[in-house]
Amino acid sequence: MGTHRAVVIGAGTAGLTAASTLASNGLDVTVVERAEGPGGKMREIIVGSRPIDSGPTVFTMRWVFDDLFEALGERLEDHLTLRPLDTLARHAWTDGSRLDLFTDEEQSVDAIGGFAGRTDAEGFRAFIADARKIFEVLKSPFICAAEPSMMMLLRSSGFRDLTAIKPFQALWKALGSYFSDPRLRQLFGRYATYCGSSPFDAPATLMLVAHVERAGVWLIDGGMYQLARTLADVAVRRGARLRYGCDVSSIMVTAGRAAGVRLANGERIEADIVVATADVAAIAQGLFGGDATNAVPGIPETARSLSAITWSCVGTTSDFPLLHHSVFFSRDYRAEFDSIFRRGQMPIEPTVYVCAQDRDDTAAAPSSPERLFILINAPAIGDRHQFEPAEISQCTQRTFAMLMRCGLAVTTMPEFTKVTTPTDFNRMFPGTGGALYGRSSHGWMASFQRPGARSKLPGLYLAGGSTHPGPGVPMAALSGRMAAASAIADFGSTARFRTTDMRGGMSTR
């Protein structure tokens, strides 16, 4: 048969997933990536000769990757060694209190009962049941659907189920009906930040994150970046060509449809299908040429999701039993998010996430200095504000002082610390201001404002964390498969493609 050509912009999770799927269905696939290696936001930084995961650090929704590898004729466990965590995370507050959450529901119930009392423990049972319901209602007609709509949800689930997913209530307000202890509202409200949003403005639908985590969190031997390497290897084995250090200057358009890409060095790569995994804001701003500008909706600066300041470092810790995942909460959560989203400023006292990459969920401390990834939320202002050394130093002092107030002492040295700011994220991902999750999920319609797999420009397909179904490693993988499946469906009348299946979603030939 005549071979269709596809070019994929970006070698992150979405791009590599799309490339593998397209190549396994007989297309001639080229992936172009401006960085010098795969991963996208799944970064690995070398500090003192030691690799540190400096992007996503939580692996959930394993079924997404089991399905992907099965569709490619592979098995996930043949490539990666995954170890399930029994303790999801350790949480700490400045008053000295601590709370662990577990994959086992009864363990979490007991822990919450000892932490906040029996009433809130029973509230947790109800919260988890509702979180499970939300996920079950949304999985097929929304999460796994290439182009979902409110009407699709209504037809699939009915009005009663639609109201059960709490789309019209803010997450923070909804949590008040389950928990009287403000620390628990803070803990579970943090799930809004998983998609770069504020718990005071995001819908209670995001309660589903609690179910996703309780269904399983895994550690990958060698770190999360091993997933990026594996996806790249699989794409190559399926026949895709990966080209790194290639900056795309424009998406070419011929006769009203995408026709390939032009690189910054002037090289043209012609294609029948273009899959763009860059942030849709960059496309809308014309950073991929004027012809593609109107193919996607823009993201106003006021609708940007969170950015971050991160420290990838090797250091020593004391006075606190860190787990692989630990969270240290600020004393005024509302003030923290008002500062970021209302005033576009760094919070005076941030909530801090620490990933201790040489530990598991047993709190066993390494015998030598350990690898730490430390993150605080920040406003996405990296395109109009330069984070100078003095400001970075002030943020560092506030962050490590916050950890100290919660009982954790961290000692690092400048030569073993690499800081990334919104300015740096905007440089790596232009057009975003450093926003890491595309559009924020503020308001009940926000999720429907993310573009689906098909753009307004024929032949141009979209994937990645700024598109449907949203940010996060498994969601990006789903979006890559959706983009590939949509392209296959659109070209199905002129080529003999094998069937592509997605559990709970689509089957196209």
N, C-alpha and C positions, 0 to 999 in steps of 0.2 A: 504494500500500500504506500501511497505517498505519505511521507513523514511530516507531520506538523512540527514547527519549531516553537519553542517557548523560551523566554528569558525571564528569570526571576531576579528581582532587585532585592538584595539582602539575604545574608546567610545566617539569620537568626533561626529560632525554633520554627516560626511560621514558614520562612522561606525554604528551609531544608526539608520540612514536611511536604510542602507543595512540590518541590523539585523531585523528591523520591516518588511521590504519587504519580506525577506526570510522566516521569521517566519509566516507571514500571508499567505504564499504559502505552508505551511505544513512542512517546514524543522525544524529539531531540531537544534536550534541556541544557541551558547554560545559566549558571548562577553568578551574578556579579556582586561583589561585596567591597565596600570602600575600606574596611579594616583589613588587617593582615592575617586574619584568621576567622573561624566561624564563631557563632554564639550570639551576636547582637548585644542585647542588654545582659545576656548571660556571660558576664565577663570573668576573666581570671587575671589577677594582678600578681606579679612576682615581687615579693618583698624579702630582701635578704636571702635570695635564692629559693624561697619557699612560696608555692602557689597558694593564693587566697581567693576563694569564690567571692566576687565583689558585685554580684547582681542578685538574681533570685537565689534563695537558700533553702526554700521549702519545696519538697516534691510531694504532690498530692494527686488525686484522681488518676491513679496508676492505670485504670482501665482504658484511659485515652491512649496511652502508649502501648498497652497490650494489644488493643485493637489495631493501632497503626502498624506495629511490627507484624502482626498476623496478616494484615492485608498485603504486606510487602513480602510475605513468605518467610518471615524471620520470627525469632522469639526474643523478647526483651531480655530475658534472663540469660541468654547466650552472650549478651554484650555487656551487661551491667550487673553488678552485685548490689542488691537493694536490701537494706536492713530496716525493718519496721521499728518505729519508736513506740514504747509503751507510755512514756511521759511526753506529752506534746510540747509543753513549754513551762518554764518557771516565771512567775510574775511577782514583782516586788514594788513596794511603795515606801515613801519617805518616813512613814510612821513605824517602819520596821516589820510590817506584816508581809507575808509571802503566801502564794497559792500556786500549786501545781495543778494542771489539767491533764487528764489521761485519755487514752483511746477507750478504755473501759468506762462505760457510763456510771456504773455503781461506784467506782473509785472516785470519780469526779464528784458525784453526789455526796459521798462521805467527806471529801476534802472541803467542799463548799459548806457543808453543814458545820464542820469544825471552824471554818473561817468566818462565816456570816450568820449561821443559825439555820434551824430546820426549815423555816418558811422559805428562805432563799434557796435552800437545797431542793425543795419541791418545785420552786419556781424554775430551777434549772431543768428539771425533768420536763416541765411543760415547754420550756424554751427549746430544748433539743427535739422534742416531738414536732413542734411547729417548724423548726429549721429543716427537719427531714421532709415534712410535707411540702414546704416551699420548693426544695430541690426536686422532689418527685414530680410536682406540677410543672416545673419549668424545664426539666431535662429534655424531653423530646420536642415540644413545640417551640422552645426558645433556645436553650443552650446548644442543642445539636441541629438546629434548623438554620440553613444558609441565609435565609431572608425572612426573619420572623416579623410578625406584626401583632398589634393588639387584637385584630379580628381573628388571626390564627389562634391566639391564646384562648379567645372566647369560644371558638368552634371546638377546640381540643379539650378545654377544661371546664367551660361553663362559668357563669358569673360567680357561683358560690366558691369555686376553687380560685378564681381570680382574686376575689376579696380576701381569701385565706392567705395569699402570699404577701399581703400588707403593702401594696405598692404606693398607697396614698399617705402612709404614716412615716414620719422620720424615724430612723433607727434608734436614736437616743430616747425619744419619747416612748417608743414601743418597749424598750428595755425596762422602763419604769414599771410596766405591768407584770414583769417577771421578778425583778430584783429591787429590794428596798435599799440594799447596801450600795452606795455610790461607787465603790471600788469595782464591784461586779459590772455595773453599767459601763464603767471606763474600760474594763477588760474586754467585754464583748462588743463595745462600741468601736474598739480598735479595728474590728473586721472591715469597717468602711475604708480604712487606709489601704487595704489589700487591693483596692481598685482606685487608689489615689484620691479619696474623698473624705469629707468631714462627717462624723457620725451625727452631727446636728442637722445636716442637710441631705444626707443620703437616705434612700428609702429603706424601710425595715426588711425588704426583700433580701438584703445582704446578710440577714441571719443565716442564710443557707451555707455560709462559709463555716459555721460551727459544725454542720453536718459533714461537710467535705473533709474537714480536719479529723473529726472523730472517726470517719470511715478509713482513715489511714494516712500517716505521714511517714515517709521513708528517708533514710540516709543513703546516699550513693557512695560506695567505696571510691575514694579518689576525688570526691567532691562533685558538685553539680555540673562543673564544666565538662566532666566526662560524658554527660548527656549530649552536649553540643558536639564533641568530637565524634561520638557514636552516630549521631544523626548525619553528620557530614560524611562519615565513612560509608554509611548505608546508601546515601544519595549517590555517591561515586560508584558503588557496586551496582546500583540500579541503572547506571549509565549517564548520570548527570555530570557536567563539567563545572568545577568550582574555580572561579577566578577571583583572587583576592587583590586588594590594592587597586580596585577599579571603581572610580568615582563616576556615577551616572550624571551627566549634565542635563539630559532631557529624554523624555519619552517621545519617540517619533510617532507621528500620526499621518496616515495616508488614506485618502478617500473616506475620511470620517471615522477611521478605526485605528487602534493602536497597531503599530507596525514594527516595534522593536525599540532599542534604546541607542542613544549616542553617548559615548563616554567623554570624559573631560579632555582626553588626549585627541579627540576627534574621531576615534574609531566608531564605526556603526555596526551594531549587531541586529540584523533583521530577524523578525519573528512574527508568527501568527498570533501568539498569545504573550501578553506581558502580565506578570504577577508582581505587584508592588507591595512590599512589606514595610516600607518606610512609613513614618507617622503621616496620617492623612493631612495634617496641618501643613506639612512641607509641600505636598502636592498642590494643595489649594493656594499656597502662597507663591506658586510659580517656580519653586526650586527645582522642579523636574521639567521645566519648559512651559511656555505659555499655552501650548496646545492642549495640555492635560489639566490646566488649572480648574476648569469647570466640571471636571469629572467627579469630584468629591466635594462634600460640604466642608467649609472651613470650621475652625475651632476658635471662637473668640478668646481673647486673653483671659476674660473673666470666667470662662468655662474650662480653663486648663486644670488638669489634675495636679496632684502633689509632685514636687521634685524632692530632692534629698541632699544632705551633706553626709558623706560616708568617710570612715577611716578604715583603711585596710592596713593592719599593723601586726607586728610581732612584739609581744610584751609579756609582762608578768602580772598576775592578779592575786588578790588576797581578800580575806574576810567575808567572801560570799561564795556559796557552792554553785557556780555556774553550771547550767546544762548546755546542750548544744544550742538550744533556743531559749533566750531569757529576755524579758521585757521589764523595763523600769519606768514607772508611770509618774508623770508630773503631778503637782498638787492642784493645778487648775486646768482641767482639760479644755473647757470652753475658751479660756483665754488663749490657750495654745493655738486652737484652730481659728479663732477670730484674728489673731495676729497674722497667720499665714494667708487665709482666704479673704479677709476683709481689708487688711492693711498692707498685704504683700511684704511682710517683714518676718524675720526670724523670731521665733518665740524666745522669751527671756528664760523660761524653764521648759526644756523639751522633754517629751517622752523618748526613751532611748531603747533601741533594739540591739542586742549583742548576740552574734553567732560565734560561739566558741568552737572552732572547726576541728580541734583535736580532742573534743569530748563527745560523748553520746548522751544518753539520758540517765546516766548513773552518777553524775557529778564527780567522777574520778578525775582529778587534776593531773595534767601531764607533768613529767619530771623536769622539763626544760621550758623556756619561754614558749608561749603558745600563740597560735594564729587567731586573730580576732577580726571580725568584721562588725563595725559599729555604725549605726545609722540613726539619723534623726530626720524628721520631715521638714521640708523647706518650701517656700513659694517658688513657683515656676517663673522666675524673672531673669533667667540667665541670658536672655537676649538683649536686655536693657540695663542690666546691673552687673558690674564686674566685682566679684568677691575678692577683695584685696587681702594681702597677708594679715593686716591688722584685724579685719573682720573675721577671718578664718580663725585667728588666734583667740578672739573673744568667744566664738562659738565653741571652740575646743575647750576652753576653760569652763564654760557653762555646762557643757555636756559631761565632762569628766567630774565636775563638782556635783552634778545631778546623780551620777552613779555613786559617788561617795556618800551622798545623803541617804541612798538606799542600801548602803553597806558594802558596795563593791569598790575596791581600790585597784586602779589600773595604772601600771607604769610602762611607758613606752619611750622610745627615743626617736628624734626626727628622722634619722637615717633609716629607720625601720617602720616608717609610717608614710602612707600615701593617701592624701585627702582628695576627694572628688566633690565638687560643688555644682550648683545649678548651671553656672557658667560653663563648666567642663561638660556637663551632660548636654547642654545646648550645642556645644562644639561637636560632640560625638553624634548627636541626633538633631540636626538643624531644623529650624522652624518650630521648635517645641518650647523654647524658653527653659528647657530642662525638664519639662513635664514627662513623667515616666510611664504614664498610664493612658495617654490620649486625653479624651474628654472626661471630666469628672462626672461621677454618677449622682449629681445633685438634682432632685426632683424626680417624679415618677416617670417622666417621659425620656429621661436622659439615656436609658439603655436602648431606646428605639431610635435615638439620634446618631448612634454609631452606624457607619455604613456597612452594608453586607458585602458578600463576596463579589457581586457584580457592580462595577462603577457605571457612571452615566456614559462613559466612552466605550463603545463596543471593542472587545478584545483586551480591555484592561480590567484585571481582577485584583481584588484587594485582600490583604491578610495582615496579621500582626496585632499587637496589643491595643492599637487605636481603633480597630474595627470590631465588628461583632464576632464572637460573643463577649469579648472584653480582654482585659489584661491578665497576666499570669501565664506560666509555662504551659499547663495543659490547655488553656483557652487559646493560646497562640497556635498550638499544634492543631486544635480543632479548626481554627480559621484557615490554616494552610491547607488542610484536607478539603474544606468547603470551597476554597478558591479553585483548587485543582478539579474537584468534582463538578463545579459549575462550568469550568472551561471544557471539560470532557463532554458534559451534557450539551453545551452549545455547539460543539464540533462533531457531535455524535452522528449527524446525518451524512457526514463526508468521510468518516474514518471508522475503522473497526477497533474500538477500544474495548478492553476487558472491563468487567463490572467492578465498580468501586462501591463498597458498602461502608456505612458508619452506623455503629450500634445506636439505636434510639433516634436515628436521623434519616439519612437518605440512601437510596440505591439508584445509581445512574449508570447507563451504558454509553 
